Amino acid sequence: MSTTDPLFNVASVKTRTEALGPGRRMAIWFQGCDFNCKGCCNPELQPLEPRHLVRLSEILRIASVAKEENGIEGVTLIGGEPTLQASIPALAEGLQSLGLGVIMFTGRLFSELDESLTRHLDTVIDGRFEIDNRDTVRNLVGSNNQRIINITNRYADDDWFTELRPDFVEIDLDGETVVSSGSSY
């Protein structure tokens, strides 16, 4: 495998969404998670198995086209567990170089993330989902232990994370997977 154009195990890509962060965004769901949180909203993404192996250059091309054609301003990295992708820092750096904001969900704590990754993220939602500790107030988080950490000022003053938003669902059918986002479950 090329280290200059690494592969990512991608479950799904949505090139335009308004459900997974402020503004119009692209979302990338990665396949595989080692946390197996009870009540996970994406249990089909937990198996550590190959799904769609996509090169970094192809993901960046898709993001560039989405920026041009769909007017996206950022990308949300979700899973599965994005940090299981060995080259996730390179992806975050590449997305930032396109002028895109980067939000990442992780079951890990922020303190467990390497600086080679965090310096290329704008916001991190950290912590494992706890079904007995559900958060139905904040957007994007599933349980009260999860934190929204603004690393840069890009989204720091955006009240999208805390504003009252009506429940809605975006559903994509890609022939293999149904991906839903936006509703409180």
C-alpha positions in Angstrom: 0.0 0.0 0.0 1.2 3.5 -0.9 2.0 5.6 2.2 1.6 8.8 0.0 -1.9 7.7 -1.1 -3.2 5.5 1.7 -6.4 3.5 1.7 -9.4 4.2 3.9 -12.1 1.7 4.8 -15.2 3.7 3.9 -18.7 2.5 4.6 -20.5 5.5 3.0 -20.1 9.0 1.8 -22.8 11.7 1.6 -21.7 14.7 -0.5 -24.3 17.0 0.9 -25.9 17.0 4.4 -27.1 19.6 6.9 -27.7 17.0 9.6 -24.1 16.4 10.8 -22.8 19.8 11.7 -23.1 23.5 10.9 -23.6 24.6 7.4 -23.7 22.4 4.3 -21.3 19.5 4.8 -20.0 16.3 3.4 -20.0 13.2 5.7 -17.8 10.2 5.6 -18.7 7.1 7.6 -15.8 4.7 8.2 -16.3 1.0 8.6 -15.1 -0.6 11.8 -15.4 0.2 15.5 -13.7 -1.5 18.5 -16.0 0.0 21.1 -19.3 -1.8 20.4 -21.4 0.7 22.5 -24.8 -0.7 23.5 -27.4 1.2 21.5 -25.0 2.5 18.9 -26.8 4.4 16.1 -24.6 2.7 13.5 -24.2 -0.9 14.6 -23.8 -2.1 11.0 -20.5 -0.1 10.9 -19.0 -1.9 13.9 -17.6 -5.0 12.2 -13.9 -4.7 11.5 -14.2 -5.9 7.9 -13.3 -4.3 4.6 -16.1 -2.3 3.0 -15.0 0.2 0.3 -11.3 0.7 0.2 -10.8 4.2 -1.1 -7.6 6.1 -1.6 -6.9 9.4 0.0 -6.6 11.2 -3.4 -10.1 9.9 -4.3 -11.7 11.1 -1.1 -10.1 14.5 -1.6 -11.3 14.7 -5.2 -14.8 13.9 -4.0 -14.6 16.6 -1.4 -13.3 19.1 -3.9 -16.2 18.4 -6.3 -18.7 18.5 -3.4 -17.3 21.9 -2.5 -17.6 23.2 -6.0 -21.0 21.6 -6.9 -22.8 21.4 -3.6 -21.3 24.4 -1.8 -20.1 22.4 1.2 -18.1 24.3 3.8 -17.0 21.3 5.9 -16.7 17.6 6.3 -17.8 15.4 9.2 -15.8 12.2 9.9 -18.0 9.6 11.6 -18.3 5.9 11.9 -17.6 3.3 12.9 -14.5 4.8 14.6 -12.5 7.2 12.4 -9.3 6.9 14.5 -9.0 3.2 13.4 -8.0 4.6 10.0 -4.2 4.8 10.3 -3.9 7.8 7.9 -6.8 9.8 9.4 -4.4 12.7 10.1 -3.5 12.9 6.4 -7.1 13.0 5.5 -8.0 15.8 7.9 -4.9 17.7 6.7 -6.0 17.3 3.1 -9.5 18.4 3.8 -8.3 21.5 5.6 -6.0 22.3 2.7 -9.1 22.5 0.5 -10.5 25.2 2.9 -13.0 22.8 4.5 -13.8 22.7 8.2 -13.4 19.3 9.8 -15.6 17.8 12.6 -14.8 14.3 13.9 -16.7 11.9 16.1 -14.7 9.5 18.2 -15.4 7.2 21.1 -11.9 8.0 22.3 -11.3 10.8 24.7 -9.7 14.0 23.3 -6.6 13.4 25.5 -6.1 10.0 23.7 -5.9 11.7 20.3 -2.5 12.4 18.8 -1.6 16.0 18.0 -0.8 15.0 14.4 -4.6 14.6 14.1 -6.0 17.3 16.3 -4.1 20.1 14.7 -6.1 19.4 11.5 -9.5 19.3 13.2 -11.8 22.2 14.0 -14.2 20.3 16.4 -14.2 16.9 18.1 -17.1 15.1 19.6 -15.4 12.7 22.0 -16.5 9.9 24.3 -18.3 6.6 24.0 -22.0 6.5 23.7 -23.7 5.5 27.0 -27.3 4.4 26.4 -28.3 5.0 30.0 -27.0 8.6 29.9 -28.7 9.9 26.7 -28.5 13.5 25.8 -31.6 14.7 23.9 -30.7 18.4 24.1 -27.5 19.0 22.3 -27.1 18.3 18.6 -24.7 15.6 17.4 -24.1 14.0 20.7 -25.8 10.9 21.9 -25.0 10.9 25.6 -24.2 13.4 28.3 -20.6 12.2 28.8 -19.7 13.2 25.2 -18.1 16.5 24.8 -18.1 19.0 21.9 -14.5 20.4 21.8 -13.8 23.3 19.6 -10.1 23.2 18.8 -10.3 26.2 16.5 -12.7 29.2 16.4 -14.3 28.0 13.1 -17.4 26.7 14.9 -16.8 28.0 18.4 -19.4 30.8 18.1 -21.8 28.7 16.2 -24.9 27.8 18.3 -25.8 25.0 15.9 -24.6 22.5 18.5 -27.0 23.8 21.2 -29.9 25.4 19.3 -33.3 23.8 19.3 -33.6 22.0 16.0 -36.6 20.0 14.8 -36.1 16.3 14.4 -35.6 15.3 10.8 -34.1 12.4 9.0 -31.9 12.2 5.9 -31.8 8.8 4.4 -29.5 7.6 1.7 -29.8 4.3 -0.1 -26.5 3.4 -1.8 -27.5 -0.1 -2.9 -25.9 -1.7 0.2 -26.5 0.4 3.2 -29.2 2.6 4.6 -27.6 5.6 6.3 -29.8 7.8 8.4 -28.8 11.0 10.2 -30.5 13.9 12.0 -33.1 12.3 14.2 -32.9 11.7 17.9 -33.4 8.0 18.4 
